[in-house]
Amino acid sequence: MKMICSILLLLSLTSCVSGAFVVNVTQTSYQAEENHDITLEWMFTTRTNSSPNALSILCRLFADLKNLVLFHLHEGVELPESQNKQFAGRVRWDKDVLRDGRIRLHMSRLRINDSGVYRCEVLTLYGGSYKICHLKVTAAADEPKPLRPTMSPPTEIWVWIGLYVLLTAVLCAGLYIAFRRYFT
């Protein structure tokens, strides 16, 4: 009986940890000149049996106290009306790499005000998460100033990450206690 309890506990704790949905970026920071093009890319956890109609993506630019929608896909359908006019006609996405768990956004004719923090949120039936990257657009005549290879995200993000880790730990501890009480 104790062996079965131990196996069930191990399975439930493993699902708490290994079942995590993950979003990553291929680069944490980008630098480009105005009027040039750039491709921003994120990757996310996929499952072979998942439907593209259950996928929602929201990519936004946070700059100068503004929150501007760059790209919006809701339940597998693109919503161009959600896109901020700053990006109208300048952003396209690769539909063919989406099933591989990749979001690839091509931005053309970059502007100085495209600089900022880009956050892409992905929501599926089996999880949701986000990741950020930074873009610095310099004037065409300026010498680009080197960026640090990685930049630390704003404090708000660390607060959310800490809260997520804390809630996961509490859930796993609760399951452990419940299984021990039930089987002893």
N, C-alpha and C positions, 0 to 999 in steps of 0.2 A: 504494500500500500504506500509506504514512504517513497519507494522508487517511482511510482506513478505520479505522486504529488511533486516530486523533484523534477520530473520530466515536464509536467504541465507548467510548473513555475518557470523553468528554463525557457520553454516555448513562449510563454507570455512576455517574459522580460526581453527575449530576443526580438520579438515583434515590436516592442517599445523602442528598441534601439536600431535594429537593422531595417525596419520598415520605413525609415525616414525618407521623406521626399526631399530631393536636393536640387537646387538651381546653382549653377556656376557661370563664370564669365571666362572667355578665352584670354582677355586682357583686363587688368584692373584700371589701366589708364591709357588714354590715347592722346596724341597731339597731331594737329593738322593745320594747314593754312586755309584761310578763307577762299572760297570759290573752288576748292578741291572736293573730292568725294571720299567717303570713309564707310567702312562696314563694321557695325557693332554686332557682337555675337554672344549669345548665352546658350548654355546647355542645361537640360533638365532630365530627371529620371523618367524613363518610359517603361511601359509594360506592353507586352506583345498583344494582349487581348483588349487594350483600351481603345475606345472610340474617339476619333478626332472631334466628334460633336460634344464630347464631355470636357473639352479643353478650353480654358479661358486664359488670355494673356493681356496684361496691361503694362505698357512700357511708357515711362514718363521722364521728363526732364525737370529737375529741381534746380532753379537758378534765380538769383535776385528776388527771393521770397515768392517765386511763382512756381506753380505746379502745372506743367504743360503736357498734354497727352501727345505722344509721338506715334503710338501704334496701339490698337485695341482689337482683340479677337475675343468674341464671346460665344461660348459653346460651338466653336468651330467656324463661326461666321465673322468675317472682318467687318468692323464698324467704322468706316471712314468718316462719318459725321462726328465721331468723338474726337478726331484728330484736331489739334490746335492749328489755327491758320498759319502759324509760323512754319509749320512743316508741310503744308499743303503742296502736293505735286513734287515733293523732294524726297519722300521716303517710300521705298518699296521693300517687300519682304519675299524671301524664298519659301514658297509653299512646299517644295519637294523635300526640304531637309527637316521639316516640322515633325514628320513621323519618326525621324531618327533622334528626336529629342533636342533639336537645335532651333534656335530663333536667330535668324540672320537678317538684320535690317541694314539696307544700303541707303545712306544719306548723301544727297548730291548738293552741289553748290553751297558748301558750308558757309555759315555766317559767324561773325564774332559772338552774337548772342545765342549761338548753339552751344557755347561752353557751359559746363556745369556737371552735375551728378545725374546719371541716367540710371533709373531703377526699373527693372523688369520683374513683374510679379506673374507667377504661373500658378494656376489652380486647376487641379484634376479631381477625379472621383477618389483617387488614392492619396491625395496630399496637396499641399500648396506651400510655396516659399518664394523668395525673391533674392536678387543679388544686384549690386550696384557696380557701376564703373564710372570713370571720370573722363571727360573730354575737354581739352583746351584747344580752342581755335585761335590762332594768331593772325594778325594782319599779314597780308601777302608780302609786304615789303620788309616786315620785321624779321629779325633773326629769332628763331624759336628758342625759348628758354627751356633747358632740360627739366623734365619732371622727375620726381622720385619714382622708381619703378612701381612701388605700391604706396598707396595713400590710405591712412586709416579712415574708416567710415565715420560719419557723424556719431556723436554720443547716443542719439536716439536709437540708432540701429543696435548698439551694444546693449541698451536697455531691453529691447525686444528679444534679442538673442538670449540674454540672461533669463528673462521671464519664460521663454520657451523651454530652456534647459531646466529651470526650476519646476515648471509644471509637469514636464516629462518625468523628472525624478520623483515628484510627489505621486504621480499616477502609478509608476512602477513600484514604489514603496507600498502604496495602498493595495495593489494587486498581490504583492508578496505577503503582506499581513493577512489579507483576506484568505489566501490559499493556505497559509499556516494554520489559521484558526479553524478553517473548514475541515482540514484533513488531520487535525490533531485532537 
